[in-house]
Amino acid sequence: MKVTVRVPASTSNLGPGYDSLGMALSLQAKFTFEPSDELVIEGCPEAYRNADNLVMQGFRMVCEKAGRPVPAVHLVIDSEVPVARGLGSSSTCIAGGMAAANAMLGNPFTTDDLFQLCTAFEGHPDNAAPAFLGGLTASFMHEGRAVAVPFSPDPAWRFVAVIPNYEVRTEEARRIVRRDIDLSAAVHTMSHAIAMVRGLETGDEALVGAACADVLHEPYRRTLIAEYDAMRAMALEAGAATFFISGSGSTMIAATKSEAVAEAFVAKVRETWPDFAARVLTVCHEGTTVTVED
């Protein structure tokens, strides 16, 4: 049996949707599993070619949940998703391992079951939801279970992902965010997050530009990304509707419905920061997919 799993990258928060909004993007991680006499992993640094690899941790969790022994596999990783850059690389790995184990065991679990396991592993559902379901999602916890609400963004959106050549540690990005907020910040966040979803759905650039104004995390996390202010100014000057930090960073995203604006911004980024990657992405409406070959 050969099992191939494809999982999209994802961006979370999207400005005001802290730990709740997530969206799948057109970068993909592919994981290929085949039975083996011993664990063999290819496609990642030597330090991660062992049972502690996140893909294998996800794989093992599903086997243990099913009460089945963990089989030895030959795993090949082929991923476009950069590690530790705020594009959901950990969710792609965990989801990939979980989906593969589920397929190899005869699919004892539903997609929602796997989503719950992934959320429990990560501690929050904002990347797990788009990784499994695709598209734009709003997710939250209710009575111990993750709930994901799907939305369909206008397909004309283009998201320019600027990926610096350094990481922002998630632990530091979370530590720097305030734990207490006042009522006005709560009201601001709720109203702007709702408007952000509506603007993405309808393709309303003006609404997205107004709604994508965060007061909970970006004012603090921007200090961890030296180029943030200059990059934001460049994106808006180029004509982007808005600009936000992807997840905890260091990736930043400019949103526009104009292919010309997107390409012009990419060119400016590459000229100004030649060591950074810049790519025009779209929404990935398909979540985790599994192909089984006997």
N, C-alpha and C positions, 0 to 999 in steps of 0.2 A: 504493500500500500504506500502510495506517495500522496502526501497532503500538502497543498500549497495555500497559504493564507496571505491575503493582501489587506492592509490596514492603512487608512489615510492619516496624514498628519493632521493636527488640529491647532487652532488658536483659541485661547480662552480669555475671558474677561471682556474683550471688545470694548474697552473703555469702562463704562459704568456698571457692567455686569459682573462684578467681582465674585469669583468662585461660583458663578451660576451660568453665565452664557458661554457657549463653546461653538465652534464651527469647524467642520472638516474642510481641508484644503487639498489642492491637487498635487500634493507630494505623497509618495507611497512607500510603504515598507513591505517587502515581500519575504515571507518565511517558508522554506521548504523543508518538510520532515519526511524521513524515511526510516523504517526499522533498522537497527544496527546491533552489533554485538556489544558495543560500548558507546558511551556518549562521545560524539564528535561534533564540534561546532566550527563552522567556517564563516568568514565574512565580518569578523569583528576583531579588535585587538586581542592579543594572546591572553591578557589578564582577565578577559571575560569569557574565555572558552572553557567554561566549567559549569557545574550545577547551580552556581549562584547567579548566572546570567539571568537577566529579568525575563527573557523569553521562557527560559526553563523554569523559573519560579512560577510563572503563570501556568505553564504546562503541568507542573507538579500539583498546584493547588486544585486543579480540576480533577486530576486522578485521585487525589486524596479525598476530595468531596464526594466522588463516586464510589469510594471504598475499593479502588482498584490499584494494583501495583503500578509504579511508574516505569514504563518501558524505556529501554535504551534507544536513542534515536540519533540519526545523522541530521543535523540542523544546518541549513545554509541560509545566511542572512544577506539580503540584498536590499539595502534601505537608502532612500533619497533623503530621509528625515535626519537633520543634524542633531547630534546628541547635546543635551543640556543647553538648548538655545531658546526654550519657550515655545516649541512647536509640537509638544505632546509626544516626544520620542519614547518616554517611559510607558505611556498608554498604548502606543503601537506595539511595543514589545510584549507587554502583559496580555493585551487582547489577542495578539498573534499566537502566543503560547496557549492561551485558554481555548481559543477556537480550534486549534490543531488537536489538542488533547480530546476535546469534545468529539471531533470528527473521528478520531482513531478509536474512541470508545463506543461509537455507534450513536452519537448525538443524544445522550441522556438528558442534556440540559438545553433549555431554550436560550435565545439571545438575551432575554431579560435576566435569566439566571446568571449568565456570564457577566452581564453588565453589573449586576449586584456584587458579584465576586470581585470584579475589577475595582469597583468603587470602594469596597471594603479594604482592598489592598492599598489603594492610593490615598484614601481618606477623604476624598471629595470627588464628585461626579462630573465636573465641568469638562474634562478632556475625555473621560471614559465614554460619555454619552455620544459625542460626535464620532469617536473612534469606532464604536459599534453600529451607530445608526446613520451616520453621514449627515450632511446638511447643517443647518443651524439648530441648536438646541438650547432650551432653558431648563436647568435641572436643579433639584433641591431634594432634601431629605424629609421623609414623612414617616413617622412611627418606625424608624429604623431601616426604612427602605428608600432607595434612590428612585426618584421620579424624573423622567425626561420628557419634555414637551417639544415636539418637532415643529420647525418652521421652514419655509422654502424661500430663501433669498432670491431676489431678481437675478437671473443668470447673466445680466450685463455687467455685474460688478467685477472689477479687477482689483486684486489685492497684491500690492508690491511688498514682498517680504524682504527686508534688509537684515542680513544675518552677519553680525560682527564676528571677528576672529577671536572672540573671547566669550566666556560664559559668565552669567550672573547666577550665583548659587541660590537655589530655591530657598534654602534655610535663611540666608541673609535677606533675600527679598521679602520673606514673610516676617522676619524679625523686625524689619524697619517700619512695617505698617503699624499704625496705631491700633490698639485693641479696644479703645472706647471712642465713640463718636457722639456728636450732639444730634438733636432731633432734626435740625435743618439739613444736616448731611444725609440723614436717613431718607428724608423726603426727596432731596435732590437725587439720590441714587435710584430710588424706586421709579420716580417719574422719568428720569433720563434713560434708564435701562429699558423701560417699556417703549419709549419713543424710538430708541435705537433699533429694537426688533422690528417695529413697524416701518421704519425708514429703510432697513435692509430688505424687507419683504416687498415693499412697493417701489424700490429703486429711487427713493427721494433723497437726492444728494444733499439738499439744503437741510432736510430734517436730520439726516445722519450727522452732518456737520455740527448742528446745534446740540444734538443729543449726546454725542461722544465727548462728554466733558465729565471727567471723573474727579471725585474729591476724597476717595477712600485709600487708593493705593498708588496711583501714578504720581501724585505730587512728591511722594517719598522715593519710589522706585526709579524715577527719572534721574535721581542723584547717583545711581549706580551705573548709569550709562552715559559716559562723558559726551557722546555725540548727540544725545537726544535733542537738545534745544536747536542745534544747527540743522539736524536732520528734519525735524518737524517744520521749521521755517522753510526749508528747501522744498518739502513735499507740498505745503500749502501754496507756496509761490508758484509751483509747477501746475497747480490747478486741482490737487487732490481734495476730495470732500472732507477727509479727516485723516488723523494719524494717531496711532495708539501703540502701546507696548503689548507684545504678544506674550500672554502668560506672565511669568515673572521676568522675562527677558532672557537674553539680551536682544533677541529679534524684535524689530519694530515693523509696523505695517501701515502703509498708506492705502486708503481706499478711494477708488474712482470708478466711474462707469465708462471712462474714455480710454481706449487702448492707446491713443496718441499720448495722453497725459502720463499713463503708466510707463510707456517706453521712454519718454523724455526724462522722467524721474529716475528710472533705472540707469540711463546714460549719465546723468549728473552724479548719481551715487558712485558709479564705477570710476568716474573721472576724479571725484574728490576723495573717495576712500577705496583705493584699488585693492586693498586687502580684504574688503568685505564682499560677501556674496549678495546679489540682488536679483530677485526672480519675480516675474509676473505670474500670479497664481489665480485660480478660480475656485468657486465653491465645489467641493466634491459631494455629490448628492448620494453617493453609495458608501455605506459603512464597510464593516469587515465582511470580506467574501472568502469562501472556502471552496477549493476544487480538490476532488478526490480521484486519484487514478489507481486502479487495481493492478 
